Amino acid sequence: MAVIVAELMGHRLELETDPALFSPAHADRGTLAMLSRAQFSPGMKVLDLGCGCGLVGILAARCCGEENVILSDINPLAVEIARRNALRNGVGGVQTVVSDGFSAIGEAGFDLILSNPPYQSDFSVAKRFIEKGFNRLKVGGRMLMVTKRREWYRNKLVAIFGGVRIHETDGYFVFEAEKRDARYAMKRG
């Protein structure tokens, strides 16, 4: 077990990690790039989709209130470590869920969904995250994703959301898409 210490948005977080998790030695630069574009407010309903050790969701809970945040991951070890880290950082009231994408998440009406998807493999995971995430956001809600790949994500987010803002930060692309309407931008086939 290693411990990562991160100072973000005026909050000091201490996070247990594990060699089996993504970026076990330090806070991932892509995740930090995404967080540099995130804006949290008290009462916002937030989903950390693919939470890993919990950095994003725990920070969101500190800013928005622990009762408003869900941390989810397909990896049970990640969810267990995120749960322990939430307790360690004073936000034990967050909800932690083992879920393949949205399969075990019944909630909707999110103000913000944040994700650093596995972008080195095929695009099927990201495709599901974007399509299902759109349906779980409230109108006016936003999705933030970070990757090193630009075109596919830009095209997919535009097709679903009708537009996307792209911020290049520290060699990563941070995609910010807002749900402006209850329907996908393109007709589904």
N, C-alpha and C positions, 0 to 999 in steps of 0.2 A: 504494500500500500504506500502510495505517495500522497502528499498534500500540495495542492496548488493554492497560492494566495493571489487574489486579484483585487485591485482597487478600481472600481467602476462607478461612475455617477455618484461619487461621494460615499460609496458603500465598500467596506472591506469584507471580502468573502474568503473563507477557508474551505476548500473543497477536497475531500478524499477522492482519489481516483484509483484506477486499476490498470495493469498492463493490457488487459483484454478490451478496454474501452478506447474509443477514438481520442487521439491527442492526450495520452496519459501523463505526459511530463510537464505540460504547460497549457495555458489557455490558448486555444487555437486562434491563429491570426485571422482566419476567415470569420470566425464567430465574433471576434473583437471588431472586425470591420463592420459586420452586420449591426452589432450593438451601437456602434458610433452613429448609426442612422436611426436608431430606435428612440421613440419618445414614449415614456410611461407616465401615466397620471393616476392618482388615487381613484379606485373604483373601476378601472379598465378591466375587462375580462380578457385574459391572455392565455394562449396555448403555446407551449414550448414543444414543438413536434420533432421528435428525435432528440430527446433531452440529454443523452449521454450522462455525465456526472451531475448535471443540473445547473450549470452556471447561468444560462439564460433565464430559466424559469425562476430560480432563486432571486436573481437580481430583479426580475419583474415583480415577484412577490414582495420584496422589500419596498418597491415603489408604488405598487397598485393595491396591496393588501393580499395576504396569503389566501384568503377565502375566494379570491378571484382568479387564481392561477392553476392551470393543469400542466403537469410535466408528463410526457409520454415517450415511450421508446419500445421498439420491438424486442429489445434485449432485456430479459428479466434482471440480469446483473446490473445493468445501467439504471433501471428503475429503482432497485434496492439501494444502490449507492446514492442516487439522487434523493431518495427519501431520507436517508441518513444525513446527507448534506443539508437538506432543508431543516431538519432538527438542529443540526450543528450551528446553523446560521440564523436560528430564531424564527423560522417560518414553517414550522412543522404542520401547519394547517393547510398547506397546499395539497392538491390531489395528485397522486402519482398513479399512472396506469400503464400496464403492459399492453401495448396495442400495436398491431400491424397497420400503420397509418391511422385511419380513423375507425377501424373495425370495432374497437372496444370503447370508443368515446361517444357517448350519447348526446353531449351538450352541443349547442349551437349558439349563435348570436355573439361570437367573439369580436372584440374590438381589434385584436391583433393576434396574428399567428406568425411565429418566427420559426425558421428552419434552415439548417445547414445540411441539405440532403446529400446522400452518397452520390456524388456526381462523377466519380471515376468509373462507375459501372454503366449499365444501360440506363435509359431514361424512364423506365417503367415506374420506379418509386417516385421520382419527381413529378411525373405525369399525374399519378394518383394524388399526391400531396396537393398539387395545384388545383385539379378539378374538384376534389372533395373539399379542399380548403375553401374554395370559393363559396360552396354551399353552406359552410359552417360559419362564415363571417356574416355579421349584420351589415345592412347597407351603410356605407361609410366606413366599414372596417377595412383594415389593411393586412396584407401579407408581405412579410419581409423574408427573402431568401438570399443566400450567399453561395456563389460558386466561382470557379475559375473559368467556366465556359459561358459565353455570352449569347450566341445566336439562337440556339435551341430554346433556352430559357426565355429570351426576349420574345421570340415568336409564339411560344406556348402561352406565356402570360398575356400577351396582346390578344391572342385568339380567345382566351377565356375572360379576361377582365376588360378588354377593350383598350387597354393602354398600360404602360409601365414606365416608371422612372428608373433609370439605371445610374448608380453611383459607383465610380471606380475608386476603390480605396485599398491601398497597400497591396496591389496586385490582384485584388478580388473584385468581382462584380456583385454589388448589392442591389437586388431587384426589389422595388417597392410598388405594389399594385393595390389599388383601392377598388372595393366593390361599390359601384355606383348604381347598380340596378340588380334586381333579384334574378335576372336571367343571364346566362352566358352571353358573351358578345357575339359568338358565332353559333349558328344552329348546330345542334348535336346530331350526328349521323346515326 
